[in-house]
Amino acid sequence: MSEVSHGGSPLLLYDGVCALCNAAVTFVLKRDRSQAVRFAPLEGETAAPLLAAHPELASVDSMVWIDGSGEMLTRSAAALAIARHLGGFWAVLAAISRIVPTFLRDALYDLVARTRYRVFGRYDACPVPPTEHRGRFLP
């Protein structure tokens, strides 16, 4: 997509009120052995200047992965990049998933994104991160 500087650690922007997105954050927290990934809600002050500087992200409302080099990925590309970062089984699954054409992966991603509030629910406000992980969350 494009590149942005944010300190060299991978950054996952997510919909802070989405129950599915928060479950994905918890999933990554439990499996990120390097503990390098930082997290920030799309509604927060960390994401605001990034979104303002990248109008192509205006319609993104679920997840944006910004790798350590600053490359920004969305939709299924973001999900696969997260899996690659987690390594092991998840990296193998990501490699296998890449054989599926991007337009099909993105169509599935978009379907889940469109129905996520109905199926998984939403919060009134961003949940507070667990105490032991609060340092990995940006405002």
C-alpha positions as CSV (number, residue, x, y, z in Angstrom):
1,M,0.0,0.0,0.0
2,S,2.2,2.8,1.3
3,E,4.8,3.4,3.9
4,V,4.8,5.3,7.2
5,S,7.3,5.7,10.0
6,H,6.3,4.7,13.5
7,G,9.4,3.7,15.4
8,G,10.3,0.3,13.8
9,S,8.0,-2.0,15.7
10,P,5.0,-3.5,13.9
11,L,1.8,-1.7,14.7
12,L,-1.7,-3.1,14.5
13,L,-4.5,-0.5,14.1
14,Y,-7.8,-2.0,15.0
15,D,-11.5,-1.1,15.5
16,G,-11.5,-0.5,19.2
17,V,-15.2,-1.1,19.7
18,C,-15.4,-4.2,17.6
19,A,-15.5,-7.4,19.6
20,L,-14.0,-9.5,16.8
21,C,-11.1,-7.0,16.4
22,N,-10.5,-7.1,20.1
23,A,-10.5,-10.9,20.0
24,A,-7.9,-10.7,17.2
25,V,-5.8,-8.4,19.3
26,T,-5.9,-10.9,22.2
27,F,-5.0,-13.6,19.8
28,V,-1.9,-11.7,18.7
29,L,-1.0,-10.8,22.3
30,K,-1.0,-14.5,23.3
31,R,1.1,-15.6,20.3
32,D,3.5,-12.8,19.6
33,R,6.6,-14.4,21.1
34,S,8.8,-11.4,20.3
35,Q,6.3,-9.1,22.1
36,A,7.2,-6.5,19.4
37,V,3.7,-5.7,18.1
38,R,2.1,-2.5,19.3
39,F,-1.6,-1.8,19.1
40,A,-3.7,1.3,18.7
41,P,-7.4,1.8,18.1
42,L,-8.4,3.4,14.8
43,E,-10.4,5.8,16.8
44,G,-7.4,6.9,18.9
45,E,-4.8,9.7,18.7
46,T,-2.1,7.5,17.4
47,A,-4.1,6.4,14.4
48,A,-5.5,9.9,13.6
49,P,-2.4,11.4,11.9
50,L,-1.7,8.2,10.1
51,L,-5.2,8.1,8.7
52,A,-5.2,11.8,7.8
53,A,-1.9,11.4,5.9
54,H,-3.2,8.4,4.0
55,P,-6.6,9.1,2.5
56,E,-6.6,5.6,0.9
57,L,-7.3,4.4,4.4
58,A,-10.5,6.5,4.9
59,S,-12.7,3.5,4.2
60,V,-10.8,1.1,6.4
61,D,-12.6,0.3,9.6
62,S,-11.3,-3.0,10.8
63,M,-7.5,-3.5,10.7
64,V,-4.3,-2.0,9.4
65,W,-0.9,-3.7,9.8
66,I,2.1,-1.4,9.6
67,D,5.2,-3.6,9.6
68,G,8.6,-2.6,11.1
69,S,9.7,-0.9,7.8
70,G,6.6,1.2,7.7
71,E,4.7,-0.7,4.9
72,M,1.0,-0.4,5.5
73,L,-1.3,-3.4,4.7
74,T,-5.0,-3.8,4.9
75,R,-7.7,-6.5,4.5
76,S,-6.4,-10.0,3.8
77,A,-2.8,-8.8,3.2
78,A,-2.8,-7.5,6.8
79,A,-4.2,-10.7,8.2
80,L,-1.5,-12.8,6.3
81,A,1.3,-10.4,7.5
82,I,0.2,-10.8,11.1
83,A,0.2,-14.6,10.7
84,R,3.7,-14.5,9.2
85,H,4.9,-12.3,12.1
86,L,3.5,-14.8,14.6
87,G,5.6,-17.6,12.9
88,G,5.3,-21.3,13.3
89,F,2.0,-22.8,12.3
90,W,0.5,-19.4,11.6
91,A,3.3,-18.5,9.1
92,V,2.8,-21.8,7.3
93,L,-1.0,-21.2,7.1
94,A,-0.3,-17.7,5.8
95,A,2.0,-19.1,3.1
96,I,-0.6,-21.7,2.0
97,S,-3.3,-19.0,2.0
98,R,-1.3,-16.9,-0.4
99,I,-2.2,-19.3,-3.2
100,V,-5.8,-18.1,-3.0
101,P,-6.2,-15.1,-5.3
102,T,-6.2,-11.7,-3.5
103,F,-9.6,-10.8,-4.8
104,L,-11.1,-13.9,-3.2
105,R,-9.3,-13.4,0.1
106,D,-10.4,-9.8,0.2
107,A,-14.0,-10.7,-0.6
108,L,-14.1,-13.1,2.3
109,Y,-12.4,-10.5,4.5
110,D,-14.9,-7.8,3.5
111,L,-17.9,-10.2,4.2
112,V,-16.6,-10.8,7.7
113,A,-15.9,-7.1,8.2
114,R,-19.4,-6.1,7.1
115,T,-21.1,-8.5,9.4
116,R,-18.7,-8.4,12.4
117,Y,-20.9,-6.2,14.6
118,R,-24.0,-8.2,14.0
119,V,-22.3,-11.6,14.5
120,F,-19.7,-10.8,17.2
121,G,-21.0,-7.6,18.8
122,R,-19.5,-4.3,19.7
123,Y,-18.5,-2.4,22.8
124,D,-19.7,1.1,23.8
125,A,-16.0,2.1,24.3
126,C,-12.6,0.5,23.7
127,P,-12.0,-2.2,26.4
128,V,-9.1,-1.5,28.7
129,P,-6.1,-3.7,27.8
130,P,-4.9,-6.3,30.3
131,T,-2.5,-4.8,32.9
132,E,0.5,-6.9,31.8
133,H,0.2,-5.7,28.2
134,R,-0.8,-2.0,28.6
135,G,2.7,-0.8,27.6
136,R,2.1,-2.3,24.1
137,F,-1.0,-0.2,23.6
138,L,-0.8,3.3,22.1
139,P,-3.5,5.9,22.6
